[in-house]
Amino acid sequence: MPNPKGKPENLQPLSTDREEPLTKTLTIRVSESMYTELKAKDNSAEYCREAIQEKLDRDKQSKSE
C-alpha cells in the first residue's frame, strides 16, 4: 500500500537561496488577456513577484520624497 503522505523526500522542508523565504500565498484575479500573457513567460510566478516588488519599491521612494 502506498504512503498516503507521499514520498519521504517530499516531506522535507524546502530550502531557498533567497534573503527572505517565500512562505505566503497571494491570489489575485486578472483578465483573460493578462493571464495569457503571463503564462507565456518562462517563469510567470517570478515575473509577478519582481513586478510587485518594483511597484512596492517605487511607492516607498515616492513616500520618502
CHARMM internal coordinates of N, CA and C (Angstrom, degrees):
IC EDIT
DIST 1 N 1 CA 1.4486
DIST 1 CA 1 C 1.5275
ANGL 1 N 1 CA 1 C 108.65
DIST 1 C 2 N 1.3434
ANGL 1 CA 1 C 2 N 117.93
DIHE 1 N 1 CA 1 C 2 N 130.30
DIST 2 N 2 CA 1.4645
ANGL 1 C 2 N 2 CA 120.19
DIHE 1 CA 1 C 2 N 2 CA -178.11
DIST 2 CA 2 C 1.5217
ANGL 2 N 2 CA 2 C 111.82
DIHE 1 C 2 N 2 CA 2 C -70.99
DIST 2 C 3 N 1.3221
ANGL 2 CA 2 C 3 N 114.36
DIHE 2 N 2 CA 2 C 3 N 154.59
DIST 3 N 3 CA 1.4564
ANGL 2 C 3 N 3 CA 120.91
DIHE 2 CA 2 C 3 N 3 CA 178.45
DIST 3 CA 3 C 1.5298
ANGL 3 N 3 CA 3 C 108.63
DIHE 2 C 3 N 3 CA 3 C -69.43
DIST 3 C 4 N 1.3383
ANGL 3 CA 3 C 4 N 119.84
DIHE 3 N 3 CA 3 C 4 N 121.46
DIST 4 N 4 CA 1.4653
ANGL 3 C 4 N 4 CA 120.86
DIHE 3 CA 3 C 4 N 4 CA -178.09
DIST 4 CA 4 C 1.5234
ANGL 4 N 4 CA 4 C 113.58
DIHE 3 C 4 N 4 CA 4 C -68.40
DIST 4 C 5 N 1.3115
ANGL 4 CA 4 C 5 N 117.29
DIHE 4 N 4 CA 4 C 5 N -17.20
DIST 5 N 5 CA 1.4671
ANGL 4 C 5 N 5 CA 120.47
DIHE 4 CA 4 C 5 N 5 CA 179.36
DIST 5 CA 5 C 1.5225
ANGL 5 N 5 CA 5 C 112.47
DIHE 4 C 5 N 5 CA 5 C -92.44
DIST 5 C 6 N 1.3078
ANGL 5 CA 5 C 6 N 118.35
DIHE 5 N 5 CA 5 C 6 N 0.78
DIST 6 N 6 CA 1.4559
ANGL 5 C 6 N 6 CA 121.47
DIHE 5 CA 5 C 6 N 6 CA 177.69
DIST 6 CA 6 C 1.5105
ANGL 6 N 6 CA 6 C 112.92
DIHE 5 C 6 N 6 CA 6 C 95.65
DIST 6 C 7 N 1.3096
ANGL 6 CA 6 C 7 N 115.81
DIHE 6 N 6 CA 6 C 7 N -167.09
DIST 7 N 7 CA 1.4574
ANGL 6 C 7 N 7 CA 122.16
DIHE 6 CA 6 C 7 N 7 CA -179.13
DIST 7 CA 7 C 1.5243
ANGL 7 N 7 CA 7 C 110.05
DIHE 6 C 7 N 7 CA 7 C -73.65
DIST 7 C 8 N 1.3279
ANGL 7 CA 7 C 8 N 118.51
DIHE 7 N 7 CA 7 C 8 N 142.25
DIST 8 N 8 CA 1.4679
ANGL 7 C 8 N 8 CA 120.82
DIHE 7 CA 7 C 8 N 8 CA 179.85
DIST 8 CA 8 C 1.5255
ANGL 8 N 8 CA 8 C 113.45
DIHE 7 C 8 N 8 CA 8 C -57.37
DIST 8 C 9 N 1.3395
ANGL 8 CA 8 C 9 N 117.39
DIHE 8 N 8 CA 8 C 9 N -34.99
DIST 9 N 9 CA 1.4687
ANGL 8 C 9 N 9 CA 118.86
DIHE 8 CA 8 C 9 N 9 CA -179.58
DIST 9 CA 9 C 1.5296
ANGL 9 N 9 CA 9 C 111.62
DIHE 8 C 9 N 9 CA 9 C -69.31
DIST 9 C 10 N 1.3276
ANGL 9 CA 9 C 10 N 118.12
DIHE 9 N 9 CA 9 C 10 N -22.18
DIST 10 N 10 CA 1.4657
ANGL 9 C 10 N 10 CA 120.91
DIHE 9 CA 9 C 10 N 10 CA 177.11
DIST 10 CA 10 C 1.5278
ANGL 10 N 10 CA 10 C 111.89
DIHE 9 C 10 N 10 CA 10 C -77.48
DIST 10 C 11 N 1.3058
ANGL 10 CA 10 C 11 N 117.69
DIHE 10 N 10 CA 10 C 11 N -13.16
DIST 11 N 11 CA 1.4526
ANGL 10 C 11 N 11 CA 121.33
DIHE 10 CA 10 C 11 N 11 CA -179.07
DIST 11 CA 11 C 1.5264
ANGL 11 N 11 CA 11 C 112.07
DIHE 10 C 11 N 11 CA 11 C -86.43
DIST 11 C 12 N 1.3341
ANGL 11 CA 11 C 12 N 116.91
DIHE 11 N 11 CA 11 C 12 N -8.26
DIST 12 N 12 CA 1.4611
ANGL 11 C 12 N 12 CA 120.62
DIHE 11 CA 11 C 12 N 12 CA 179.76
DIST 12 CA 12 C 1.5291
ANGL 12 N 12 CA 12 C 109.35
DIHE 11 C 12 N 12 CA 12 C -73.00
DIST 12 C 13 N 1.3300
ANGL 12 CA 12 C 13 N 118.25
DIHE 12 N 12 CA 12 C 13 N 144.43
DIST 13 N 13 CA 1.4680
ANGL 12 C 13 N 13 CA 120.01
DIHE 12 CA 12 C 13 N 13 CA 176.93
DIST 13 CA 13 C 1.5253
ANGL 13 N 13 CA 13 C 110.75
DIHE 12 C 13 N 13 CA 13 C -62.07
DIST 13 C 14 N 1.3268
ANGL 13 CA 13 C 14 N 116.29
DIHE 13 N 13 CA 13 C 14 N 145.55
DIST 14 N 14 CA 1.4550
ANGL 13 C 14 N 14 CA 120.72
DIHE 13 CA 13 C 14 N 14 CA 179.05
DIST 14 CA 14 C 1.5223
ANGL 14 N 14 CA 14 C 109.90
DIHE 13 C 14 N 14 CA 14 C -72.00
DIST 14 C 15 N 1.3045
ANGL 14 CA 14 C 15 N 115.85
DIHE 14 N 14 CA 14 C 15 N 143.84
DIST 15 N 15 CA 1.4632
ANGL 14 C 15 N 15 CA 119.49
DIHE 14 CA 14 C 15 N 15 CA 175.47
DIST 15 CA 15 C 1.5229
ANGL 15 N 15 CA 15 C 107.73
DIHE 14 C 15 N 15 CA 15 C -105.97
DIST 15 C 16 N 1.3256
ANGL 15 CA 15 C 16 N 116.28
DIHE 15 N 15 CA 15 C 16 N 154.03
DIST 16 N 16 CA 1.4493
ANGL 15 C 16 N 16 CA 120.84
DIHE 15 CA 15 C 16 N 16 CA -177.73
DIST 16 CA 16 C 1.5226
ANGL 16 N 16 CA 16 C 110.00
DIHE 15 C 16 N 16 CA 16 C -142.29
DIST 16 C 17 N 1.3266
ANGL 16 CA 16 C 17 N 115.27
DIHE 16 N 16 CA 16 C 17 N 153.73
DIST 17 N 17 CA 1.4609
ANGL 16 C 17 N 17 CA 119.93
DIHE 16 CA 16 C 17 N 17 CA 175.47
DIST 17 CA 17 C 1.5232
ANGL 17 N 17 CA 17 C 110.41
DIHE 16 C 17 N 17 CA 17 C -104.16
DIST 17 C 18 N 1.3152
ANGL 17 CA 17 C 18 N 117.28
DIHE 17 N 17 CA 17 C 18 N 13.19
DIST 18 N 18 CA 1.4666
ANGL 17 C 18 N 18 CA 122.35
DIHE 17 CA 17 C 18 N 18 CA 179.23
DIST 18 CA 18 C 1.5202
ANGL 18 N 18 CA 18 C 110.58
DIHE 17 C 18 N 18 CA 18 C -81.54
DIST 18 C 19 N 1.3424
ANGL 18 CA 18 C 19 N 115.33
DIHE 18 N 18 CA 18 C 19 N 156.49
DIST 19 N 19 CA 1.4671
ANGL 18 C 19 N 19 CA 120.12
DIHE 18 CA 18 C 19 N 19 CA 175.93
DIST 19 CA 19 C 1.5209
ANGL 19 N 19 CA 19 C 110.11
DIHE 18 C 19 N 19 CA 19 C -63.29
DIST 19 C 20 N 1.3195
ANGL 19 CA 19 C 20 N 115.63
DIHE 19 N 19 CA 19 C 20 N -40.97
DIST 20 N 20 CA 1.4575
ANGL 19 C 20 N 20 CA 121.42
DIHE 19 CA 19 C 20 N 20 CA -178.23
DIST 20 CA 20 C 1.5341
ANGL 20 N 20 CA 20 C 107.44
DIHE 19 C 20 N 20 CA 20 C -126.79
DIST 20 C 21 N 1.3200
ANGL 20 CA 20 C 21 N 118.96
DIHE 20 N 20 CA 20 C 21 N 123.28
DIST 21 N 21 CA 1.4682
ANGL 20 C 21 N 21 CA 120.61
DIHE 20 CA 20 C 21 N 21 CA -177.48
DIST 21 CA 21 C 1.5354
ANGL 21 N 21 CA 21 C 111.76
DIHE 20 C 21 N 21 CA 21 C -66.12
DIST 21 C 22 N 1.3121
ANGL 21 CA 21 C 22 N 115.05
DIHE 21 N 21 CA 21 C 22 N 151.60
DIST 22 N 22 CA 1.4591
ANGL 21 C 22 N 22 CA 121.42
DIHE 21 CA 21 C 22 N 22 CA 179.04
DIST 22 CA 22 C 1.5278
ANGL 22 N 22 CA 22 C 108.20
DIHE 21 C 22 N 22 CA 22 C -89.52
DIST 22 C 23 N 1.3258
ANGL 22 CA 22 C 23 N 116.10
DIHE 22 N 22 CA 22 C 23 N 98.00
DIST 23 N 23 CA 1.4586
ANGL 22 C 23 N 23 CA 119.82
DIHE 22 CA 22 C 23 N 23 CA -174.63
DIST 23 CA 23 C 1.5207
ANGL 23 N 23 CA 23 C 113.56
DIHE 22 C 23 N 23 CA 23 C -112.31
DIST 23 C 24 N 1.3137
ANGL 23 CA 23 C 24 N 118.39
DIHE 23 N 23 CA 23 C 24 N -12.03
DIST 24 N 24 CA 1.4615
ANGL 23 C 24 N 24 CA 121.94
DIHE 23 CA 23 C 24 N 24 CA -177.02
DIST 24 CA 24 C 1.5226
ANGL 24 N 24 CA 24 C 110.64
DIHE 23 C 24 N 24 CA 24 C -111.44
DIST 24 C 25 N 1.3329
ANGL 24 CA 24 C 25 N 115.61
DIHE 24 N 24 CA 24 C 25 N 154.19
DIST 25 N 25 CA 1.4555
ANGL 24 C 25 N 25 CA 122.01
DIHE 24 CA 24 C 25 N 25 CA 178.79
DIST 25 CA 25 C 1.5199
ANGL 25 N 25 CA 25 C 109.12
DIHE 24 C 25 N 25 CA 25 C -114.82
DIST 25 C 26 N 1.3251
ANGL 25 CA 25 C 26 N 116.14
DIHE 25 N 25 CA 25 C 26 N 138.57
DIST 26 N 26 CA 1.4529
ANGL 25 C 26 N 26 CA 122.43
DIHE 25 CA 25 C 26 N 26 CA 178.53
DIST 26 CA 26 C 1.5216
ANGL 26 N 26 CA 26 C 107.55
DIHE 25 C 26 N 26 CA 26 C -123.91
DIST 26 C 27 N 1.3190
ANGL 26 CA 26 C 27 N 117.04
DIHE 26 N 26 CA 26 C 27 N 128.83
DIST 27 N 27 CA 1.4545
ANGL 26 C 27 N 27 CA 121.80
DIHE 26 CA 26 C 27 N 27 CA 178.63
DIST 27 CA 27 C 1.5213
ANGL 27 N 27 CA 27 C 108.42
DIHE 26 C 27 N 27 CA 27 C -113.54
DIST 27 C 28 N 1.3184
ANGL 27 CA 27 C 28 N 116.37
DIHE 27 N 27 CA 27 C 28 N 128.81
DIST 28 N 28 CA 1.4631
ANGL 27 C 28 N 28 CA 120.62
DIHE 27 CA 27 C 28 N 28 CA 178.64
DIST 28 CA 28 C 1.5255
ANGL 28 N 28 CA 28 C 109.12
DIHE 27 C 28 N 28 CA 28 C -130.16
DIST 28 C 29 N 1.3112
ANGL 28 CA 28 C 29 N 115.15
DIHE 28 N 28 CA 28 C 29 N 158.24
DIST 29 N 29 CA 1.4616
ANGL 28 C 29 N 29 CA 120.91
DIHE 28 CA 28 C 29 N 29 CA 175.35
DIST 29 CA 29 C 1.5251
ANGL 29 N 29 CA 29 C 107.91
DIHE 28 C 29 N 29 CA 29 C -101.56
DIST 29 C 30 N 1.3274
ANGL 29 CA 29 C 30 N 115.50
DIHE 29 N 29 CA 29 C 30 N 136.96
DIST 30 N 30 CA 1.4603
ANGL 29 C 30 N 30 CA 121.75
DIHE 29 CA 29 C 30 N 30 CA 178.39
DIST 30 CA 30 C 1.5248
ANGL 30 N 30 CA 30 C 108.74
DIHE 29 C 30 N 30 CA 30 C -133.26
DIST 30 C 31 N 1.3315
ANGL 30 CA 30 C 31 N 115.31
DIHE 30 N 30 CA 30 C 31 N 163.42
DIST 31 N 31 CA 1.4625
ANGL 30 C 31 N 31 CA 119.54
DIHE 30 CA 30 C 31 N 31 CA 177.08
DIST 31 CA 31 C 1.5315
ANGL 31 N 31 CA 31 C 109.47
DIHE 30 C 31 N 31 CA 31 C -72.75
DIST 31 C 32 N 1.3098
ANGL 31 CA 31 C 32 N 115.40
DIHE 31 N 31 CA 31 C 32 N 164.91
DIST 32 N 32 CA 1.4669
ANGL 31 C 32 N 32 CA 120.87
DIHE 31 CA 31 C 32 N 32 CA 178.89
DIST 32 CA 32 C 1.5241
ANGL 32 N 32 CA 32 C 110.86
DIHE 31 C 32 N 32 CA 32 C -60.67
DIST 32 C 33 N 1.3378
ANGL 32 CA 32 C 33 N 116.66
DIHE 32 N 32 CA 32 C 33 N -39.83
DIST 33 N 33 CA 1.4638
ANGL 32 C 33 N 33 CA 119.53
DIHE 32 CA 32 C 33 N 33 CA -178.61
DIST 33 CA 33 C 1.5297
ANGL 33 N 33 CA 33 C 111.07
DIHE 32 C 33 N 33 CA 33 C -68.22
DIST 33 C 34 N 1.3435
ANGL 33 CA 33 C 34 N 117.67
DIHE 33 N 33 CA 33 C 34 N -39.91
DIST 34 N 34 CA 1.4680
ANGL 33 C 34 N 34 CA 120.41
DIHE 33 CA 33 C 34 N 34 CA 176.96
DIST 34 CA 34 C 1.5221
ANGL 34 N 34 CA 34 C 110.22
DIHE 33 C 34 N 34 CA 34 C -62.88
DIST 34 C 35 N 1.3247
ANGL 34 CA 34 C 35 N 115.93
DIHE 34 N 34 CA 34 C 35 N -44.24
DIST 35 N 35 CA 1.4598
ANGL 34 C 35 N 35 CA 121.28
DIHE 34 CA 34 C 35 N 35 CA -179.28
DIST 35 CA 35 C 1.5268
ANGL 35 N 35 CA 35 C 110.49
DIHE 34 C 35 N 35 CA 35 C -59.23
DIST 35 C 36 N 1.3184
ANGL 35 CA 35 C 36 N 116.37
DIHE 35 N 35 CA 35 C 36 N -44.88
DIST 36 N 36 CA 1.4640
ANGL 35 C 36 N 36 CA 120.70
DIHE 35 CA 35 C 36 N 36 CA -179.19
DIST 36 CA 36 C 1.5220
ANGL 36 N 36 CA 36 C 110.90
DIHE 35 C 36 N 36 CA 36 C -63.26
DIST 36 C 37 N 1.3364
ANGL 36 CA 36 C 37 N 116.63
DIHE 36 N 36 CA 36 C 37 N -43.30
DIST 37 N 37 CA 1.4681
ANGL 36 C 37 N 37 CA 120.25
DIHE 36 CA 36 C 37 N 37 CA 179.40
DIST 37 CA 37 C 1.5224
ANGL 37 N 37 CA 37 C 111.39
DIHE 36 C 37 N 37 CA 37 C -65.01
DIST 37 C 38 N 1.3311
ANGL 37 CA 37 C 38 N 116.71
DIHE 37 N 37 CA 37 C 38 N -42.45
DIST 38 N 38 CA 1.4648
ANGL 37 C 38 N 38 CA 120.04
DIHE 37 CA 37 C 38 N 38 CA -179.74
DIST 38 CA 38 C 1.5179
ANGL 38 N 38 CA 38 C 111.71
DIHE 37 C 38 N 38 CA 38 C -65.42
DIST 38 C 39 N 1.3052
ANGL 38 CA 38 C 39 N 117.41
DIHE 38 N 38 CA 38 C 39 N -42.38
DIST 39 N 39 CA 1.4605
ANGL 38 C 39 N 39 CA 120.37
DIHE 38 CA 38 C 39 N 39 CA -178.98
DIST 39 CA 39 C 1.5221
ANGL 39 N 39 CA 39 C 112.11
DIHE 38 C 39 N 39 CA 39 C -67.62
DIST 39 C 40 N 1.3331
ANGL 39 CA 39 C 40 N 117.19
DIHE 39 N 39 CA 39 C 40 N -19.84
DIST 40 N 40 CA 1.4659
ANGL 39 C 40 N 40 CA 120.65
DIHE 39 CA 39 C 40 N 40 CA 177.50
DIST 40 CA 40 C 1.5313
ANGL 40 N 40 CA 40 C 111.43
DIHE 39 C 40 N 40 CA 40 C -76.40
DIST 40 C 41 N 1.3261
ANGL 40 CA 40 C 41 N 117.46
DIHE 40 N 40 CA 40 C 41 N -16.39
DIST 41 N 41 CA 1.4675
ANGL 40 C 41 N 41 CA 121.46
DIHE 40 CA 40 C 41 N 41 CA 178.48
DIST 41 CA 41 C 1.5278
ANGL 41 N 41 CA 41 C 109.29
DIHE 40 C 41 N 41 CA 41 C -71.37
DIST 41 C 42 N 1.3445
ANGL 41 CA 41 C 42 N 115.74
DIHE 41 N 41 CA 41 C 42 N 152.04
DIST 42 N 42 CA 1.4664
ANGL 41 C 42 N 42 CA 120.28
DIHE 41 CA 41 C 42 N 42 CA 179.48
DIST 42 CA 42 C 1.5203
ANGL 42 N 42 CA 42 C 111.69
DIHE 41 C 42 N 42 CA 42 C -61.17
DIST 42 C 43 N 1.3151
ANGL 42 CA 42 C 43 N 117.25
DIHE 42 N 42 CA 42 C 43 N -46.81
DIST 43 N 43 CA 1.4629
ANGL 42 C 43 N 43 CA 121.79
DIHE 42 CA 42 C 43 N 43 CA -178.97
DIST 43 CA 43 C 1.5236
ANGL 43 N 43 CA 43 C 107.32
DIHE 42 C 43 N 43 CA 43 C -130.70
DIST 43 C 44 N 1.3202
ANGL 43 CA 43 C 44 N 116.31
DIHE 43 N 43 CA 43 C 44 N 82.11
DIST 44 N 44 CA 1.4609
ANGL 43 C 44 N 44 CA 120.58
DIHE 43 CA 43 C 44 N 44 CA -172.49
DIST 44 CA 44 C 1.5225
ANGL 44 N 44 CA 44 C 112.70
DIHE 43 C 44 N 44 CA 44 C -63.62
DIST 44 C 45 N 1.3118
ANGL 44 CA 44 C 45 N 118.47
DIHE 44 N 44 CA 44 C 45 N -34.97
DIST 45 N 45 CA 1.4660
ANGL 44 C 45 N 45 CA 120.74
DIHE 44 CA 44 C 45 N 45 CA -179.89
DIST 45 CA 45 C 1.5288
ANGL 45 N 45 CA 45 C 110.57
DIHE 44 C 45 N 45 CA 45 C -64.73
DIST 45 C 46 N 1.3164
ANGL 45 CA 45 C 46 N 116.73
DIHE 45 N 45 CA 45 C 46 N -45.14
DIST 46 N 46 CA 1.4694
ANGL 45 C 46 N 46 CA 120.17
DIHE 45 CA 45 C 46 N 46 CA 178.88
DIST 46 CA 46 C 1.5281
ANGL 46 N 46 CA 46 C 110.63
DIHE 45 C 46 N 46 CA 46 C -66.33
DIST 46 C 47 N 1.3147
ANGL 46 CA 46 C 47 N 117.34
DIHE 46 N 46 CA 46 C 47 N -37.71
DIST 47 N 47 CA 1.4621
ANGL 46 C 47 N 47 CA 121.97
DIHE 46 CA 46 C 47 N 47 CA 177.20
DIST 47 CA 47 C 1.5312
ANGL 47 N 47 CA 47 C 110.14
DIHE 46 C 47 N 47 CA 47 C -59.03
DIST 47 C 48 N 1.3209
ANGL 47 CA 47 C 48 N 117.03
DIHE 47 N 47 CA 47 C 48 N -45.17
DIST 48 N 48 CA 1.4630
ANGL 47 C 48 N 48 CA 121.37
DIHE 47 CA 47 C 48 N 48 CA 179.16
DIST 48 CA 48 C 1.5261
ANGL 48 N 48 CA 48 C 111.38
DIHE 47 C 48 N 48 CA 48 C -65.76
DIST 48 C 49 N 1.3354
ANGL 48 CA 48 C 49 N 117.28
DIHE 48 N 48 CA 48 C 49 N -42.25
DIST 49 N 49 CA 1.4650
ANGL 48 C 49 N 49 CA 120.48
DIHE 48 CA 48 C 49 N 49 CA 178.20
DIST 49 CA 49 C 1.5168
ANGL 49 N 49 CA 49 C 110.86
DIHE 48 C 49 N 49 CA 49 C -59.76
DIST 49 C 50 N 1.3384
ANGL 49 CA 49 C 50 N 116.94
DIHE 49 N 49 CA 49 C 50 N -44.54
DIST 50 N 50 CA 1.4628
ANGL 49 C 50 N 50 CA 121.08
DIHE 49 CA 49 C 50 N 50 CA -179.65
DIST 50 CA 50 C 1.5262
ANGL 50 N 50 CA 50 C 111.02
DIHE 49 C 50 N 50 CA 50 C -64.52
DIST 50 C 51 N 1.3341
ANGL 50 CA 50 C 51 N 117.28
DIHE 50 N 50 CA 50 C 51 N -41.31
DIST 51 N 51 CA 1.4647
ANGL 50 C 51 N 51 CA 120.73
DIHE 50 CA 50 C 51 N 51 CA -179.90
DIST 51 CA 51 C 1.5289
ANGL 51 N 51 CA 51 C 110.67
DIHE 50 C 51 N 51 CA 51 C -64.43
DIST 51 C 52 N 1.3055
ANGL 51 CA 51 C 52 N 117.27
DIHE 51 N 51 CA 51 C 52 N -42.42
DIST 52 N 52 CA 1.4642
ANGL 51 C 52 N 52 CA 121.12
DIHE 51 CA 51 C 52 N 52 CA 178.91
DIST 52 CA 52 C 1.5241
ANGL 52 N 52 CA 52 C 110.02
DIHE 51 C 52 N 52 CA 52 C -65.24
DIST 52 C 53 N 1.3357
ANGL 52 CA 52 C 53 N 117.29
DIHE 52 N 52 CA 52 C 53 N -42.76
DIST 53 N 53 CA 1.4621
ANGL 52 C 53 N 53 CA 120.46
DIHE 52 CA 52 C 53 N 53 CA -179.91
DIST 53 CA 53 C 1.5238
ANGL 53 N 53 CA 53 C 111.45
DIHE 52 C 53 N 53 CA 53 C -63.86
DIST 53 C 54 N 1.3374
ANGL 53 CA 53 C 54 N 117.49
DIHE 53 N 53 CA 53 C 54 N -40.21
DIST 54 N 54 CA 1.4649
ANGL 53 C 54 N 54 CA 120.86
DIHE 53 CA 53 C 54 N 54 CA 177.75
DIST 54 CA 54 C 1.5270
ANGL 54 N 54 CA 54 C 110.42
DIHE 53 C 54 N 54 CA 54 C -60.05
DIST 54 C 55 N 1.3209
ANGL 54 CA 54 C 55 N 117.01
DIHE 54 N 54 CA 54 C 55 N -44.74
DIST 55 N 55 CA 1.4612
ANGL 54 C 55 N 55 CA 121.08
DIHE 54 CA 54 C 55 N 55 CA -179.85
DIST 55 CA 55 C 1.5293
ANGL 55 N 55 CA 55 C 110.70
DIHE 54 C 55 N 55 CA 55 C -65.43
DIST 55 C 56 N 1.3131
ANGL 55 CA 55 C 56 N 118.17
DIHE 55 N 55 CA 55 C 56 N -41.77
DIST 56 N 56 CA 1.4641
ANGL 55 C 56 N 56 CA 121.30
DIHE 55 CA 55 C 56 N 56 CA 177.68
DIST 56 CA 56 C 1.5316
ANGL 56 N 56 CA 56 C 110.60
DIHE 55 C 56 N 56 CA 56 C -61.72
DIST 56 C 57 N 1.3334
ANGL 56 CA 56 C 57 N 117.27
DIHE 56 N 56 CA 56 C 57 N -41.69
DIST 57 N 57 CA 1.4647
ANGL 56 C 57 N 57 CA 121.76
DIHE 56 CA 56 C 57 N 57 CA 178.66
DIST 57 CA 57 C 1.5284
ANGL 57 N 57 CA 57 C 110.97
DIHE 56 C 57 N 57 CA 57 C -63.78
DIST 57 C 58 N 1.3363
ANGL 57 CA 57 C 58 N 116.95
DIHE 57 N 57 CA 57 C 58 N -42.63
DIST 58 N 58 CA 1.4647
ANGL 57 C 58 N 58 CA 120.24
DIHE 57 CA 57 C 58 N 58 CA 177.88
DIST 58 CA 58 C 1.5113
ANGL 58 N 58 CA 58 C 111.26
DIHE 57 C 58 N 58 CA 58 C -62.84
DIST 58 C 59 N 1.3383
ANGL 58 CA 58 C 59 N 117.28
DIHE 58 N 58 CA 58 C 59 N -40.62
DIST 59 N 59 CA 1.4644
ANGL 58 C 59 N 59 CA 120.93
DIHE 58 CA 58 C 59 N 59 CA 178.18
DIST 59 CA 59 C 1.5153
ANGL 59 N 59 CA 59 C 110.92
DIHE 58 C 59 N 59 CA 59 C -62.49
DIST 59 C 60 N 1.3427
ANGL 59 CA 59 C 60 N 117.67
DIHE 59 N 59 CA 59 C 60 N -40.79
DIST 60 N 60 CA 1.4614
ANGL 59 C 60 N 60 CA 121.50
DIHE 59 CA 59 C 60 N 60 CA 178.09
DIST 60 CA 60 C 1.5257
ANGL 60 N 60 CA 60 C 110.83
DIHE 59 C 60 N 60 CA 60 C -62.56
DIST 60 C 61 N 1.3285
ANGL 60 CA 60 C 61 N 116.35
DIHE 60 N 60 CA 60 C 61 N -42.81
DIST 61 N 61 CA 1.4610
ANGL 60 C 61 N 61 CA 121.02
DIHE 60 CA 60 C 61 N 61 CA -179.34
DIST 61 CA 61 C 1.5240
ANGL 61 N 61 CA 61 C 111.09
DIHE 60 C 61 N 61 CA 61 C -64.66
DIST 61 C 62 N 1.3198
ANGL 61 CA 61 C 62 N 117.41
DIHE 61 N 61 CA 61 C 62 N -42.38
DIST 62 N 62 CA 1.4641
ANGL 61 C 62 N 62 CA 120.14
DIHE 61 CA 61 C 62 N 62 CA -177.96
DIST 62 CA 62 C 1.5309
ANGL 62 N 62 CA 62 C 111.18
DIHE 61 C 62 N 62 CA 62 C -69.27
DIST 62 C 63 N 1.3128
ANGL 62 CA 62 C 63 N 117.96
DIHE 62 N 62 CA 62 C 63 N -29.97
DIST 63 N 63 CA 1.4693
ANGL 62 C 63 N 63 CA 121.02
DIHE 62 CA 62 C 63 N 63 CA 178.02
DIST 63 CA 63 C 1.5277
ANGL 63 N 63 CA 63 C 111.28
DIHE 62 C 63 N 63 CA 63 C -75.49
DIST 63 C 64 N 1.3246
ANGL 63 CA 63 C 64 N 117.07
DIHE 63 N 63 CA 63 C 64 N -30.86
DIST 64 N 64 CA 1.4595
ANGL 63 C 64 N 64 CA 120.04
DIHE 63 CA 63 C 64 N 64 CA -178.10
DIST 64 CA 64 C 1.5249
ANGL 64 N 64 CA 64 C 112.35
DIHE 63 C 64 N 64 CA 64 C -80.70
DIST 64 C 65 N 1.3198
ANGL 64 CA 64 C 65 N 117.51
DIHE 64 N 64 CA 64 C 65 N -14.36
DIST 65 N 65 CA 1.4741
ANGL 64 C 65 N 65 CA 120.62
DIHE 64 CA 64 C 65 N 65 CA -178.39
DIST 65 CA 65 C 1.4970
ANGL 65 N 65 CA 65 C 112.62
DIHE 64 C 65 N 65 CA 65 C -82.68
END
COOR INIT
IC SEED 1 N 1 CA 1 C
IC BUILD
